């Protein structure tokens, strides 16, 4: 019975502070998305739990920002289980798309993937320090390549593939 009273008191405090299912929001951009929700500091200068540590004439506090702690990965679901993203991550990103062991975090190791082929849609294109996948052909004759860590993000753009290795 005592546990039920304690649970009810804690639940009342959490709901009173605005913490509950109604204030939950989906995070879409990452770990520190601002959430429009209740403040944990009120303008009266008192905390949400009513303690002001004896300073009755304190200045009103600015509204505290609250942040979501939900982390949404930019990588697709396939990236689960491939380990943390290294600083040079084009090979790691390809692993999230096609699989492979940790040795494929290194771009040049993709030259051993599958079997040799010529440039074509679906082929892995491997340069000495970069790897991607061919997704199309541009009007100017260059191949459209999608790759990770291209300018610090996943990009799809027309590229020259001269000197590259192709695997399928």
QUICORFEN-V555763 format. One line per field, one symbol per residue. phi: phi as a letter, one per 30 degrees, with the letter a starting at -180 (. if undefined). Layout:
BEGIN
phi: ???
END
This chain:
BEGIN
phi: .dddddeddddddddddicledcdbddcckdcddcdbddcbcddjcddcicbhicdcddddddddcbdcdccddddedddjciddddccdddddddccijddddddeddddcdhbdaceadjddcbcebababdclbdddjdddbcadhciibdbbadbdcdidccbb
END
